[in-house]
Amino acid sequence: MARYFKIAALIIVIALVSISLLGWWYLRFDVIEAPELPGEIEAGVVRHEGKQRGWFAYLPASRGSSPPVVLVLHGSQGKGNDIRGMSFYGFDVEAERAGFIAVYPDGYEGHWNDCRASASYAANQENIDDVGFFRALVEELQGRYGIDPQRVYAAGFSNGGHMAYRLALEAPELVRGVAAISANLPVAANLGCAESGQPVSVLMINGTADPVNPYAGGLVEILGDASRGEVRSALDTADYWAQLAGYSGEGEARSLPDQVADDDTSVETLRWADGLRPSVELVTVVGGGHTMPNPSFNLPLLLGPTSHEFDSAQLIWEFFSALPLVEPRRGN
């Protein structure tokens, strides 16, 4: 009998070790130290709706007067500092190179009140006015740093990407352009935002092997939580923004050269741009997951493969910086 107990104990130990190794394999990700850059980090708080909302910014030494600003929005259950690390400080590096201010705000209890009406997190259930918060934040940044209010951009990952869509839908006069990574617009029955009908330049970066935000559309599910509801496909989302900007064609399609042969991903783009209307671009990462493409580092395999074909922060800033500076737009 003692022999059977020993065998059973050994099996349990092996199973626990296997589960631990499997969990480590799927949850592990690369962690790096913040690079040494000549700029400064500064934190602040905006009081909005009676709540203290935190943010911090990377202030590049290279910035001039009236610099642009990129609002970088974290994903679910995150904070500003999380997306800074999750992007492997790429926005800090780009900010120093190009002279814009990178700002990392905190959502409400780890989330943004985006356009997915069915979402169960507190920001949505309490109907937090995040659009109003961003208006207040931009005003604060203008007062502190003299930012150019006509060159305010928003880039977000996952829940942050959905929040960027909300800014484009409801506050098109606030942001000249937005970039959304791993996020599709919700279907009409799940849309909790008001549509202004005004076009905005939009860049989308979506992976075809995303296990959370389905590239082809459908139910968004995170570890069994399906409360976020259904979203449109990536192509339908891009087409929505393109039609809003006045484009009627299918866009210019390109397959980009494979930069990294062993990462099992490739990149295709679909672009609408004529220099007169807002630009819209869908960057499809074939084989990519719910991750931020970057040249060197990996996010957890639980989120799918991380592509190394390009650097997300660099690509996003290239898109933003190429947008024309037109006469100030008027909001509703």
N, C-alpha and C positions, 0 to 999 in steps of 0.2 A: 504493500500500500504506500509506504514511504517513497518507493521508487516512482509511483504514478504521480505523487504530489510534486516530486522534484521535476518530473517531465512537464507537468502542467505549469509549474512556476517558471520553468525555462521558456515555455511557449509564450506565457504572458509577458515575460521580460523581452523576448524577441519581438513580440507584437508591439509593445510600448516603444521600443527603440525604433522599429520600422515606422510607426506613426510619427514619432518625433522627427526622424530624418525626413520623412515625406513632407511634414509641415514646414520644416526648415527649408527644404528645397523649393516649395511653392511660395513661401513668405519672405525668403531672403531677398535683399536688394542692396545695391551698392550705396555706401554712405561716404561722402567726401567732406573735407573741411572747406570752409568758405575760402575762396582764393584771396590772396593779398592784392588788394586794389587801392588806389590812392584816394578814393572817395570816402564818404562817411555814411554811417547808419544813424538815422534819427527816428524816434518814435513819437507818436502823438495820440490824442484822444479827441473824438468828435462826439458831442452830446446831441443825440437825436431821439425824438419820441420819449424823452425821459431816460434814455439808456446811454451808457458810456460805451462807445464803439471804438476799439483800438485799431491802430494802423502803424506801420513803420515804412521807411523809405530808404532806398539807396540813393545818395546824392553824389553824382559823379564829379570828380575834380574837373572834368572836361566841359561841364555845362556852362553855357553862356547866359545872357539875359533872356528872359521869357522862354524857358526851355519847354519842350513837349513833356508829357507825362504818360506813362503806361501803367494802368491799374491792372495788377496781376491777381486773379481771383482763384482761391483754393477750391478743392473739391470737398465732398461730403466728409463730415466729422474732422474738419481740418481747421487750421489757422493760417494767417499770412506767412508765418515763418515756415510752415510745412511746404507750401508751394514754392517757396524760395529754394528749399533744399531739394524738393522733388524735381525741380527744373535744373538741378545741379548748378545753381547760381548763374545760369545762362543769361537771365535778364539783367543781373548786376553787371556781367561782363559786357553785354550789348549796350547797357546804359553808359558805361564808362567809355566805350568805343565811340558811341554816337552822340552822347551828350544829353540824353533824355533822363528824366527822373523815373525810377521804377518804384511803384508804391504797392505795398502788400497789406491790404486791409483784412480785418477779421470779420467773418460772418456772425450771425446771431446763433449762439449755442452750437457752433460748428457747421452751420449751413447758411445758404442764401435762399431767400424767398423767390425762387425762379418761377417759370411759367407752367410748371406741371401741377395742375390743380389738385390732384389726388395725393400728393406727397404727404407723408405722415410726420415729418420733422417739425420742430417748434416754429421755425421761421415761417413756414407756410401756414401751419394751423393757427398761429397768432397773427397772421397777415402783417408781418413786419414790413414797414415801408423802406425797403432797401434802395429803391430808386431815389427816394428822398434823402436817404443816408449818403448816396453817392453825389447828389447835388451839393449837400453840405460839405462833403469831403473835398470836392473840387474847389469850392469856395474857400475852404481852409487852406488848401495847397496854393491857391492863387494869392492869398494874403501873406502866407509864409515865404513862398519861394518865387512869386511872380511868374507862375507858369503861364503858358499861352493857352487860354481857354478854347481856342479854335484848333488846338492840337492835343486833344485828350483822347486816348485810346484805351480800350479794355480788352484784356486777354484772359481767358479762363479755362480751367480743366474740369471736365465732368460737371458737377453742380455749379462750378464757377463759369463753365462755358454756357450753361443754361442761363445763368445770371447775365452774362454778356448779351445773350439774345434778348433778355428782358429790357436791358438798356437800349438796345437797337430798336425794339418795338415801341417802347413807351417814352424814351427820352432821346430821340434821334438828334436833337439839337445839342445834346451834352457830349456825345462821342462822335468823332469823325469816322472811326472805324472800330470794328470788334473782331476778335479771333476766338474761335471756340474749338477746343480739343476734346474729342470723345463726347460729343453732344449733338443730338438731333432735336429739332423742334418737336414739341408734343403734337399728337393728332388733335384735330379740331375739338373732339369731345373732352380732351384733357387739357385744353389751353386755358390757363387762368390769367392771361394778360390781355390788356387792351391793345389793339393794333392801330398805330397812328397812321399807317398808310404812307409814311415817308421813307424813302430809301436810305440805306446806310451801306457803306462798304463792309463786306463780310468775308473773312477767311475761315475755312473749316479744315480741320485735320482729323480724319477718322480712319480707324483700322477695320479691315474686313473681318478680322478674327477677334473682335471686341466681345468679351463674354458678358459685359454689363450693358452697354449701349449698342443695341443691334444695328449693324451697318445697314441692313435691309429693312429696318423698321420693326416695330413690335414692342413686346413688353420689356421694360427695364427692370432687372432683378439683381439685387445685391445680397448675397448670402441668404437667400430665401425671402427677402423683403421685396415684394412686388408693388408696394404702395405708390411708387412713382408713376405707375401707369404706362401707357403706350406712347411711343414716339413715331414720327414719320421716318422714312428712310433718309440716308445721307443725301442721295440724289434729289429726292423731293424737297428736302430742306434747302439745298443749294438753289434749286429751281424757284422756290418761293422768293428768296432774296433777289434772284436775277430778274424775275418778273416784276417785283416791286421796283427795281431800278429801271425798268422799261425795256429789258432785253426780251426778244422773242425767239431767238435762235437757240440751238442746243449748246452753245459754248465751244471754245477751242480745246480739244482733247490732246494731251501729250503723254507719252510714256518716258519717264526720265531714265538716264543711264544708271545702271546698278553700281552703286558706290562701294558696297560691302558685300562681297560674294557669299559669305558664310552666315549671314543673319536671317536668311530665309524670308526676307521681305523685299518688296519693290515699291516704286512710287509712280502713281499716275495722277495727272492734274486735269481739271476741267475749269476753264476760266472764261469769264465774261468781262470784257474791258474795252472801252473805246476812247478813254481820255476825257470824256465829257460827262459820263454818268458814273455813279459809284461802282467800284469794282467788286466782283464776287468771284471767289475761287474755292473749289473743293480739292483738297489734297488727299487722295486716297492712298493709304498705306496698305498695300496688298499683303496679307499675312500678319498685319500689326494688331496689337491688342489695345486694351484700355490704358494706354501708356503715353508718355511724352517722348517722341523720337529725339535722340541725341547721339552724338558721335561715339560715345565710349561706355556709358553706364546703363545698368539694367534695373528695372523696377520689378516687383514680385511677379513670379510666373503665374500666380493666381489671377493676375490681371491680363494674362496673355503675353505674347512676345513683345519685346521692346525693339523697335527698329533703330538701326544706326545709320540710316541713309542720309539724314540731315539733322541739323540742330533746330529744334522747335523755336527757341527764343530768337535765333538769328533769322529764320524764315519769317517769323511774325513781324519783326521789326522791318525787314526788307519790304514786306507788304505795306505796313503802315507808312513808312517813309516815302514810298512811291506814290501815295495818294496825293492828288493835286490840292493845293491850298486855294479854295474858292471863296467867294463872298460868304460872310457868316450866314448860316442857315437860321431860320426862324422857327421856333417850336410852336406847339399848339397853344 
